[in-house]
Amino acid sequence: MLYDGRPVELTAEQEEVASMFAIMKETDYMKKPTFLKNFWEGFKEVLGRSHVIKGLDKCDFSPIYDHLMAERDKKKALTKEEKAAIKVQKDAAEAKYKHALVDGRQEQVGNFRVEPPSLFRGRGEHPKMGKIKQRVYPRDITINIGRDAPIPEHPYPGQRWKEVRHDNTVTWLAYWRDTVNPKEYKYVWLGATSSFKAESDLLKYEKARKLKDYIDDIRKNYKRDWGSSDVRRKQMGVAVYFLDKLALRAGHEKDDDEADTVGCCTLKVENVECVPPNHIKFDFLGKDSIRYENTVDVEVPVYKAVEAFTKVDARGKRKGLRDMVFDTFDATDLNKELKALMDGLSVKVFRTYNASITLDRLLAEMEEAEDAYAGKTVDAKKADYDRANKEVAILCNHQRAVPKTHETSMAKVTEKLNAMREEIKALEEEHEAALRAKGKGKNPDAIASKLSKKMTALERAELQAAVKEDLKTVALGTSKINYMDPRITIAWCKRNEVPIEKVFNKSLLNKFHWAMDVESGFRF
C-alpha cells in the first residue's frame, strides 16, 4: 500500500488487516465516519506507535484492492472442470465435520466454520462498525462431546480447547465468545435437517397453535387491565395488546456500545405519537436496524392510556423524549406475564402465532373469494401466495432496502416485455394475413398456436415482473423460515396443485421434511 504517495512495507498481520479494509473500497461503509474511526483505532494498534503510518487520510489502499480484484478475476476465469476439481477437494476436506454421531445416529451438523478475521459491519448505524473481528483460536472454543469420544484434533500445535464438556442435555456442539460483542456467543448446532431440530420446530409451531385456545381469554384479560388503577397492570395490558395486534418483538435494554434498536418494552416517548382521535404512529429502528414506521387505529382506552404513558411516569414525574413509554416492567417481566396466561407462552410464540394465523387466513380468503380458483394457473397461485407472505413479512417488519440492482434489473425486464409484445403484434398481423390468403399462404392454425404460446409466456412474464416490483422492499425468507408454520404452506400447495418446489427452495424442503405428510385439509 501507499502512505503519502510512497510505498509502505507491512507485516503479515498488518497486511491482513489492511486487506480487510481495502476489499470494502466500493461499499457505502467508506462514507461512514463511525466505520472509518473504528477501523483506524484497530489498525493503529496493529501498526504500533513507531510505524510511519500516522493517519488514515494519507493511506492509499489501491494496490491491495487491485491485487484482490485480480485474484477474484482469476477465480472467475477458471474453467468449469477446474472449479469442479476444487469443489471436490474442498468437500473431501470438510466431510468429517459435516456429521455428528448422536445417540448412535448420524445427524447433520449446521454451520461448523469459525468466521475468519474481518471488519465488523453490523446493521444500520451500528456503533461498532469497522472494528476488527479477531481470529478465533482453539483456546477460545468450548466443545461438547460424548464422554467416550476422542477429543477432536485442531491445526494449532501447543494449544488446547478452552473447555471440553460432556453435556447431553443440550444440542450445541461448540461455542465461543464473539470478539467484537463479548456478550454474544457463537454456536455450532446440529443442522436444520436433524431429528432434534425437526422435533424442536414441530413443538414450536404446536405451541403457537395452542395459543388459539387461549387467545379469547387473553384478550378479555388485557382489555380488563386497560381500566386498572394500577399503572403497572395498565401498562402490561397495553403491551400485550401491541404484541397481539402488531406482532412487535419484546425489546431489551441496550448498552451504549450496542445498536439502539427498539421493541415493545423499550419503546421511548419519541417513538410514538398519538394522533387524534385514536391513531398511534410508531417510528423506531427494530431488529437489525430495520425502520418500523406504522400508523395504526387502536381502541380508545389504549389511545388514552398511551397518551398518559408518554406524559408522566408511574410516580407522576414528567417524561422526556428518551424516557420509556412502559416504565414499570422490562422484557423479562413481560415474558413472565405471558407464561402466567399460558404455559410456555412468550413474545416469540406470540409472533409465531400471529404470522401463522395471518398466512392461514389470507390463503383461505383467496381460495374462498374465487369460485374458479382451481382453474387459475400455477404462476397466478404462486403470486397469490407471495402476496400473503408479503403481508406476514410486513406484520413482522421483515423489510429491506430496495436492492441496488433492482432498477437496472427491472429495466431489462421491461425491455424483454416490450420485445415480447412486439413479437406478438407481428404474429397477430401475420395471422390476419394468413386468414385473408385463404389457404394460399402460411397455415393460420399453426400461427394461431404459436401466438397462443407467446401470449401465455407474456402473461407469465408480466405477472413475475409485477410480483418482483411489489416485493422489492420486503424480505419473504425470514417469516418463511422462522415464523410461518410450514404445514399451512404444504397443505395449501396440495389443495391447489401447486408444486411445493415453487414455494420452498431446496434448503427449506430439507428443513421441513417432517411436515411433508400433512393432510391437504390442515388449518392452523
C-alpha positions as CSV (number, residue, x, y, z in Angstrom):
1,M,0.0,0.0,0.0
2,L,1.0,3.7,-0.2
3,Y,1.2,6.3,2.5
4,D,1.5,9.9,1.5
5,G,2.3,8.6,-2.0
6,R,5.1,6.3,-1.0
7,P,5.2,2.5,-0.8
8,V,5.0,1.1,2.8
9,E,6.2,-2.3,4.0
10,L,3.7,-4.2,6.2
11,T,4.0,-7.3,8.3
12,A,1.7,-10.3,7.5
13,E,-0.7,-9.3,10.3
14,Q,-0.7,-5.6,9.2
15,E,-1.3,-6.6,5.6
16,E,-4.2,-8.9,6.6
17,V,-6.0,-6.0,8.4
18,A,-5.2,-3.6,5.6
19,S,-6.8,-6.1,3.1
20,M,-10.0,-6.3,5.2
21,F,-10.3,-2.5,4.7
22,A,-9.2,-2.4,1.0
23,I,-11.8,-5.0,-0.1
24,M,-14.5,-2.6,1.0
25,K,-13.3,0.2,-1.2
26,E,-16.5,0.3,-3.3
27,T,-19.0,0.0,-0.4
28,D,-21.1,2.7,1.4
29,Y,-19.1,2.0,4.6
30,M,-16.3,4.1,3.3
31,K,-18.6,7.1,3.6
32,K,-19.5,6.3,7.3
33,P,-17.4,8.3,9.9
34,T,-18.0,5.7,12.6
35,F,-16.7,2.9,10.4
36,L,-13.6,4.8,9.5
37,K,-12.9,5.9,13.1
38,N,-13.3,2.4,14.5
39,F,-11.1,0.9,11.8
40,W,-8.4,3.4,12.4
41,E,-8.4,2.7,16.1
42,G,-7.9,-1.0,15.5
43,F,-5.4,-0.6,12.6
44,K,-3.4,1.9,14.7
45,E,-2.9,-0.8,17.4
46,V,-1.8,-3.4,14.9
47,L,0.7,-0.9,13.3
48,G,2.3,0.1,16.6
49,R,3.4,3.5,17.8
50,S,6.6,3.7,15.8
51,H,5.0,3.0,12.4
52,V,5.3,5.5,9.6
53,I,1.5,5.5,9.1
54,K,0.1,8.1,11.4
55,G,-3.4,8.7,10.0
56,L,-6.0,7.2,7.6
57,D,-6.4,10.2,5.4
58,K,-3.0,9.8,3.7
59,C,-3.4,6.0,3.2
60,D,-3.9,4.6,-0.3
61,F,-5.1,1.0,-0.3
62,S,-5.5,0.8,-4.1
63,P,-2.5,-1.5,-4.7
64,I,-4.0,-4.1,-2.2
65,Y,-7.5,-3.6,-3.7
66,D,-6.2,-4.1,-7.3
67,H,-4.4,-7.3,-6.2
68,L,-7.5,-8.7,-4.5
69,M,-9.6,-7.9,-7.6
70,A,-7.0,-9.6,-9.8
71,E,-7.2,-12.7,-7.6
72,R,-11.0,-12.6,-7.8
73,D,-10.9,-12.4,-11.6
74,K,-8.5,-15.4,-11.7
75,K,-11.1,-17.5,-9.8
76,K,-13.9,-16.3,-12.1
77,A,-11.7,-17.3,-15.1
78,L,-11.3,-20.9,-14.0
79,T,-12.8,-23.4,-16.3
80,K,-15.9,-25.4,-15.3
81,E,-13.7,-28.5,-14.8
82,E,-11.2,-26.6,-12.6
83,K,-13.9,-25.3,-10.4
84,A,-15.4,-28.8,-10.1
85,A,-12.0,-30.2,-9.1
86,I,-11.5,-27.5,-6.4
87,K,-15.0,-28.3,-5.1
88,V,-14.2,-32.0,-4.8
89,Q,-11.1,-31.2,-2.8
90,K,-13.0,-28.8,-0.5
91,D,-15.8,-31.3,0.1
92,A,-13.4,-34.1,0.9
93,A,-11.5,-31.9,3.4
94,E,-14.8,-30.8,5.1
95,A,-16.6,-34.2,5.0
96,K,-15.6,-35.3,8.5
97,Y,-17.0,-32.1,10.0
98,K,-20.5,-32.3,8.4
99,H,-22.0,-35.0,10.6
100,A,-22.1,-35.9,14.3
101,L,-23.0,-39.3,15.9
102,V,-25.8,-38.6,18.4
103,D,-27.2,-41.5,20.4
104,G,-25.8,-43.9,17.8
105,R,-27.5,-42.0,15.0
106,Q,-25.7,-39.9,12.4
107,E,-27.0,-36.3,12.4
108,Q,-26.1,-33.4,10.1
109,V,-24.1,-30.6,11.6
110,G,-25.1,-26.9,10.9
111,N,-22.5,-24.3,10.1
112,F,-19.3,-25.6,11.6
113,R,-17.0,-22.9,10.2
114,V,-15.4,-20.3,12.5
115,E,-15.7,-16.9,10.9
116,P,-12.3,-15.7,9.7
117,P,-10.9,-12.3,10.8
118,S,-12.8,-9.4,9.2
119,L,-14.2,-5.9,9.8
120,F,-17.5,-5.8,11.8
121,R,-20.3,-4.3,9.7
122,G,-23.4,-4.6,11.8
123,R,-26.8,-3.5,10.6
124,G,-27.8,0.1,10.2
125,E,-25.7,2.7,12.1
126,H,-24.1,0.2,14.5
127,P,-21.7,2.0,16.9
128,K,-19.1,-0.8,16.5
129,M,-19.0,-0.9,12.7
130,G,-15.4,-1.0,11.4
131,K,-14.0,-2.8,14.5
132,I,-11.6,-5.7,13.8
133,K,-13.1,-9.2,14.3
134,Q,-10.1,-11.0,15.8
135,R,-9.1,-14.6,14.8
136,V,-10.7,-17.3,17.0
137,Y,-8.3,-20.0,18.2
138,P,-9.0,-23.4,19.8
139,R,-8.1,-21.8,23.2
140,D,-11.3,-19.7,22.8
141,I,-13.7,-22.6,22.0
142,T,-15.6,-24.8,24.3
143,I,-16.6,-28.1,22.7
144,N,-19.3,-30.6,23.7
145,I,-18.7,-34.3,23.0
146,G,-19.6,-37.7,24.4
147,R,-17.7,-39.0,27.4
148,D,-16.1,-41.8,25.5
149,A,-15.5,-39.8,22.3
150,P,-11.9,-38.9,21.4
151,I,-11.0,-35.2,21.7
152,P,-11.0,-33.7,18.2
153,E,-7.7,-32.5,16.8
154,H,-7.1,-28.9,15.7
155,P,-4.5,-27.3,13.4
156,Y,-2.7,-25.2,16.2
157,P,0.1,-27.2,17.9
158,G,0.6,-26.3,21.6
159,Q,-3.0,-25.2,22.1
160,R,-5.8,-26.8,24.0
161,W,-9.6,-26.4,23.6
162,K,-10.8,-23.8,26.2
163,E,-13.0,-26.5,27.7
164,V,-14.3,-30.0,26.8
165,R,-17.8,-30.7,28.1
166,H,-19.9,-33.8,28.1
167,D,-23.4,-32.3,28.4
168,N,-26.2,-34.5,26.9
169,T,-28.9,-32.0,27.9
170,V,-28.1,-29.5,25.1
171,T,-27.8,-29.8,21.3
172,W,-24.9,-27.4,20.7
173,L,-21.6,-28.9,19.7
174,A,-19.3,-25.9,20.3
175,Y,-19.4,-22.2,21.2
176,W,-17.1,-19.2,21.7
177,R,-17.5,-15.5,22.5
178,D,-17.9,-13.0,19.7
179,T,-14.7,-10.9,19.6
180,V,-16.4,-7.6,18.9
181,N,-19.6,-8.2,21.0
182,P,-18.4,-10.2,24.0
183,K,-21.9,-10.5,25.4
184,E,-22.8,-12.6,22.4
185,Y,-21.8,-16.3,21.8
186,K,-21.4,-18.1,18.5
187,Y,-22.6,-21.7,18.4
188,V,-22.3,-24.8,16.3
189,W,-25.6,-26.6,16.3
190,L,-27.0,-29.7,14.7
191,G,-28.2,-29.0,11.2
192,A,-31.7,-27.9,10.2
193,T,-32.5,-31.4,8.9
194,S,-31.5,-33.1,12.1
195,S,-34.2,-35.0,14.0
196,F,-33.6,-32.7,17.0
197,K,-34.3,-29.6,15.0
198,A,-37.3,-31.2,13.4
199,E,-38.8,-32.1,16.8
200,S,-38.0,-28.6,18.1
201,D,-39.7,-27.0,15.1
202,L,-42.8,-29.1,15.5
203,L,-43.1,-28.3,19.2
204,K,-42.6,-24.6,18.4
205,Y,-45.5,-24.5,15.9
206,E,-47.7,-26.7,18.1
207,K,-47.2,-24.3,21.0
208,A,-48.1,-21.3,18.8
209,R,-51.1,-23.3,17.5
210,K,-52.2,-23.9,21.1
211,L,-52.5,-20.2,21.6
212,K,-55.7,-20.3,19.6
213,D,-57.4,-21.9,22.6
214,Y,-56.3,-19.2,24.9
215,I,-56.4,-16.0,22.8
216,D,-60.0,-15.1,23.6
217,D,-59.3,-15.2,27.4
218,I,-56.0,-13.3,26.9
219,R,-57.8,-10.6,25.0
220,K,-60.5,-10.3,27.7
221,N,-57.7,-10.1,30.3
222,Y,-55.8,-7.3,28.7
223,K,-58.9,-5.3,28.0
224,R,-59.8,-5.5,31.6
225,D,-56.3,-4.3,32.5
226,W,-56.8,-1.1,30.5
227,G,-59.2,0.1,33.1
228,S,-57.0,-0.8,36.1
229,S,-55.9,1.9,38.6
230,D,-52.6,0.1,38.9
231,V,-50.3,1.7,36.4
232,R,-48.1,-1.4,36.0
233,R,-51.2,-3.5,35.3
234,K,-52.5,-1.0,32.8
235,Q,-49.1,-0.7,31.0
236,M,-48.9,-4.5,30.9
237,G,-52.4,-4.7,29.3
238,V,-51.4,-2.3,26.6
239,A,-48.1,-4.0,25.9
240,V,-49.8,-7.4,25.4
241,Y,-52.4,-5.7,23.1
242,F,-49.5,-4.4,21.0
243,L,-48.0,-8.0,20.8
244,D,-51.4,-9.3,19.7
245,K,-52.2,-6.5,17.2
246,L,-48.7,-5.6,15.8
247,A,-46.5,-8.7,16.4
248,L,-43.8,-6.5,18.0
249,R,-40.6,-8.0,19.3
250,A,-40.0,-7.9,23.1
251,G,-37.2,-5.3,23.1
252,H,-34.3,-5.5,25.6
253,E,-32.3,-2.7,27.2
254,K,-29.2,-1.8,25.2
255,D,-25.7,-0.7,26.3
256,D,-24.1,2.4,24.8
257,D,-21.9,0.3,22.5
258,E,-24.9,-1.6,21.1
259,A,-27.1,-0.6,18.2
260,D,-30.1,1.4,19.6
261,T,-32.8,-0.8,18.4
262,V,-36.3,-0.9,19.9
263,G,-39.0,-3.4,20.7
264,C,-42.3,-3.3,22.7
265,C,-40.7,-3.0,26.1
266,T,-38.1,-0.4,25.1
267,L,-40.4,2.0,23.2
268,K,-39.4,5.6,24.0
269,V,-41.7,8.6,24.1
270,E,-40.0,9.8,20.9
271,N,-41.0,6.5,19.1
272,V,-44.8,7.0,19.5
273,E,-47.1,9.8,18.5
274,C,-50.8,10.0,19.5
275,V,-52.8,11.3,16.6
276,P,-56.5,12.1,17.4
277,P,-59.0,10.6,17.6
278,N,-57.5,7.1,18.1
279,H,-54.4,6.7,15.9
280,I,-50.9,5.9,17.2
281,K,-47.9,6.5,14.9
282,F,-44.9,4.3,15.6
283,D,-41.4,5.2,14.3
284,F,-38.3,3.3,15.5
285,L,-35.4,1.1,14.5
286,G,-36.3,-2.6,15.0
287,K,-34.1,-5.6,14.9
288,D,-31.1,-5.4,12.5
289,S,-31.8,-1.6,12.5
290,I,-34.7,-2.0,10.1
291,R,-37.0,1.0,10.5
292,Y,-40.5,0.3,11.7
293,E,-42.9,3.0,10.6
294,N,-46.6,2.4,11.1
295,T,-49.7,4.3,11.9
296,V,-52.5,2.1,13.4
297,D,-56.0,2.6,14.7
298,V,-56.3,1.5,18.3
299,E,-59.1,1.1,20.7
300,V,-59.9,4.4,22.5
301,P,-58.9,3.1,26.0
302,V,-55.4,2.2,24.5
303,Y,-55.1,5.6,22.9
304,K,-55.9,7.4,26.1
305,A,-53.5,5.1,28.1
306,V,-50.6,5.6,25.7
307,E,-51.2,9.4,25.7
308,A,-50.9,9.3,29.5
309,F,-47.8,6.9,29.5
310,T,-45.9,9.4,27.3
311,K,-46.6,12.3,29.6
312,V,-45.8,11.2,33.1
313,D,-44.2,8.1,34.7
314,A,-45.6,5.8,37.4
315,R,-44.5,8.3,40.1
316,G,-46.1,11.3,38.4
317,K,-42.8,12.8,37.1
318,R,-43.0,14.4,33.6
319,K,-41.3,12.3,30.9
320,G,-38.8,13.4,28.3
321,L,-38.5,12.2,24.7
322,R,-35.9,9.5,25.7
323,D,-37.9,8.1,28.6
324,M,-39.6,4.7,28.3
325,V,-43.3,4.5,27.4
326,F,-43.6,1.4,29.6
327,D,-41.5,2.4,32.7
328,T,-42.8,-0.2,35.1
329,F,-41.5,-3.5,33.6
330,D,-39.0,-5.0,31.2
331,A,-38.9,-7.8,28.6
332,T,-38.3,-10.4,31.3
333,D,-41.4,-9.3,33.3
334,L,-43.4,-9.3,30.1
335,N,-42.5,-12.9,29.3
336,K,-43.3,-13.9,32.9
337,E,-46.7,-12.3,32.4
338,L,-47.3,-14.3,29.2
339,K,-46.3,-17.6,30.9
340,A,-48.9,-16.9,33.5
341,L,-51.5,-16.6,30.8
342,M,-50.5,-19.8,29.0
343,D,-47.8,-22.3,29.9
344,G,-44.8,-21.8,27.6
345,L,-46.2,-18.6,26.1
346,S,-43.5,-16.0,25.1
347,V,-43.2,-12.9,22.9
348,K,-41.7,-15.1,20.2
349,V,-44.5,-17.7,20.4
350,F,-47.0,-14.7,20.1
351,R,-45.1,-13.6,16.9
352,T,-45.1,-17.1,15.5
353,Y,-48.9,-17.4,16.2
354,N,-49.6,-14.0,14.5
355,A,-47.5,-14.9,11.5
356,S,-49.0,-18.3,11.0
357,I,-52.7,-17.4,11.7
358,T,-52.3,-14.4,9.3
359,L,-50.9,-16.6,6.5
360,D,-53.6,-19.3,7.1
361,R,-56.4,-16.7,7.0
362,L,-55.1,-14.8,3.9
363,L,-54.7,-18.0,1.8
364,A,-58.1,-19.3,2.8
365,E,-59.7,-15.9,1.9
366,M,-58.1,-16.1,-1.5
367,E,-59.4,-19.6,-2.1
368,E,-62.9,-18.7,-1.0
369,A,-63.1,-15.4,-3.0
370,E,-63.0,-17.1,-6.4
371,D,-65.3,-19.9,-7.4
372,A,-62.9,-20.9,-10.1
373,Y,-59.7,-20.7,-8.0
374,A,-58.7,-24.2,-9.1
375,G,-58.7,-23.0,-12.7
376,K,-56.0,-20.4,-12.1
377,T,-52.5,-21.0,-13.4
378,V,-49.8,-22.2,-11.1
379,D,-47.9,-18.9,-11.6
380,A,-51.0,-16.9,-10.6
381,K,-51.5,-19.0,-7.5
382,K,-47.8,-18.6,-6.6
383,A,-48.3,-14.8,-7.0
384,D,-51.2,-15.1,-4.5
385,Y,-49.0,-17.0,-2.1
386,D,-46.3,-14.3,-2.4
387,R,-48.8,-11.6,-1.6
388,A,-49.9,-13.4,1.5
389,N,-46.3,-14.0,2.5
390,K,-45.7,-10.3,2.0
391,E,-48.4,-9.3,4.4
392,V,-46.9,-11.5,7.0
393,A,-43.4,-10.1,6.4
394,I,-44.8,-6.6,6.8
395,L,-46.6,-7.6,10.0
396,C,-43.3,-8.9,11.4
397,N,-41.3,-5.9,10.0
398,H,-39.2,-8.2,7.8
399,Q,-38.3,-5.4,5.4
400,R,-35.2,-4.4,3.4
401,A,-33.8,-1.6,1.4
402,V,-34.5,-1.7,-2.3
403,P,-31.7,-3.8,-3.9
404,K,-29.1,-1.6,-5.7
405,T,-29.5,-3.7,-8.8
406,H,-33.3,-3.5,-8.8
407,E,-33.7,-0.6,-11.1
408,T,-31.3,-2.0,-13.7
409,S,-32.9,-5.4,-13.4
410,M,-36.4,-4.0,-13.9
411,A,-35.2,-2.0,-16.9
412,K,-34.0,-5.3,-18.5
413,V,-37.3,-6.9,-17.7
414,T,-39.3,-4.1,-19.3
415,E,-37.1,-4.3,-22.4
416,K,-37.8,-8.0,-22.6
417,L,-41.6,-7.5,-22.1
418,N,-41.6,-4.9,-24.9
419,A,-39.8,-7.2,-27.3
420,M,-42.3,-10.0,-26.5
421,R,-45.2,-7.6,-27.2
422,E,-43.7,-6.6,-30.5
423,E,-43.3,-10.2,-31.4
424,I,-47.0,-10.9,-30.5
425,K,-48.1,-7.9,-32.6
426,A,-46.1,-9.2,-35.6
427,L,-47.7,-12.7,-35.2
428,E,-51.2,-11.2,-35.0
429,E,-50.6,-9.3,-38.3
430,E,-49.2,-12.5,-39.8
431,H,-52.2,-14.5,-38.6
432,E,-54.6,-11.9,-40.2
433,A,-52.7,-12.0,-43.4
434,A,-52.8,-15.9,-43.4
435,L,-56.6,-15.8,-42.9
436,R,-57.1,-13.3,-45.8
437,A,-55.0,-15.5,-48.1
438,K,-57.5,-18.4,-47.6
439,G,-55.1,-21.2,-47.7
440,K,-52.7,-19.8,-50.3
441,G,-50.1,-18.6,-47.8
442,K,-49.0,-19.8,-44.4
443,N,-51.1,-22.1,-42.2
444,P,-53.2,-19.8,-39.9
445,D,-53.8,-22.6,-37.4
446,A,-50.0,-23.0,-36.9
447,I,-49.6,-19.3,-36.5
448,A,-52.5,-19.2,-34.0
449,S,-50.9,-21.9,-32.0
450,K,-47.6,-20.1,-31.8
451,L,-49.4,-16.9,-31.0
452,S,-51.2,-18.6,-28.1
453,K,-48.0,-19.8,-26.6
454,K,-46.3,-16.4,-26.9
455,M,-49.3,-14.7,-25.2
456,T,-49.2,-17.3,-22.3
457,A,-45.5,-16.6,-21.9
458,L,-46.1,-12.8,-21.9
459,E,-48.8,-13.2,-19.3
460,R,-46.4,-15.2,-17.1
461,A,-43.6,-12.7,-17.6
462,E,-45.8,-9.7,-16.8
463,L,-47.0,-11.5,-13.6
464,Q,-43.5,-12.2,-12.5
465,A,-42.4,-8.6,-13.2
466,A,-45.3,-7.3,-11.2
467,V,-44.5,-9.6,-8.2
468,K,-40.8,-8.6,-8.4
469,E,-41.7,-4.9,-8.2
470,D,-44.3,-5.5,-5.5
471,L,-41.8,-7.4,-3.3
472,K,-38.7,-5.1,-3.7
473,T,-38.8,-3.8,-0.1
474,V,-39.9,-7.0,1.6
475,A,-37.8,-10.0,2.8
476,L,-40.0,-13.0,2.5
477,G,-37.5,-15.6,3.7
478,T,-37.3,-14.8,7.4
479,S,-41.0,-15.4,8.1
480,K,-41.0,-18.5,5.9
481,I,-38.0,-19.9,7.7
482,N,-38.9,-19.0,11.3
483,Y,-42.5,-17.9,11.8
484,M,-45.0,-19.4,9.4
485,D,-46.0,-23.0,10.2
486,P,-44.8,-24.9,7.1
487,R,-47.8,-27.2,7.3
488,I,-50.0,-24.3,6.2
489,T,-48.0,-23.8,3.0
490,I,-47.7,-27.5,2.2
491,A,-51.4,-28.1,2.7
492,W,-52.3,-25.1,0.5
493,C,-50.0,-26.4,-2.2
494,K,-51.6,-29.9,-2.0
495,R,-55.2,-28.4,-2.2
496,N,-54.3,-26.2,-5.1
497,E,-52.0,-28.5,-7.1
498,V,-49.0,-26.1,-6.7
499,P,-45.6,-27.9,-6.7
500,I,-44.1,-27.3,-3.3
501,E,-40.8,-26.6,-5.1
502,K,-42.4,-23.4,-6.4
503,V,-42.7,-22.1,-2.8
504,F,-39.9,-23.8,-0.8
505,N,-36.3,-23.9,-2.1
506,K,-34.1,-27.0,-1.6
507,S,-32.9,-25.8,1.8
508,L,-36.5,-25.4,3.1
509,L,-37.6,-28.7,1.6
510,N,-34.9,-30.4,3.7
511,K,-35.6,-28.3,6.8
512,F,-39.3,-29.0,6.8
513,H,-39.2,-32.7,5.7
514,W,-41.1,-33.5,8.9
515,A,-44.2,-31.5,7.6
516,M,-44.5,-33.1,4.1
517,D,-47.1,-35.7,5.1
518,V,-49.6,-33.1,6.3
519,E,-53.2,-33.6,5.0
520,S,-54.4,-31.1,2.4
521,G,-57.2,-30.0,4.8
522,F,-54.8,-28.8,7.5
523,R,-55.7,-25.4,9.0
524,F,-53.6,-23.7,11.6
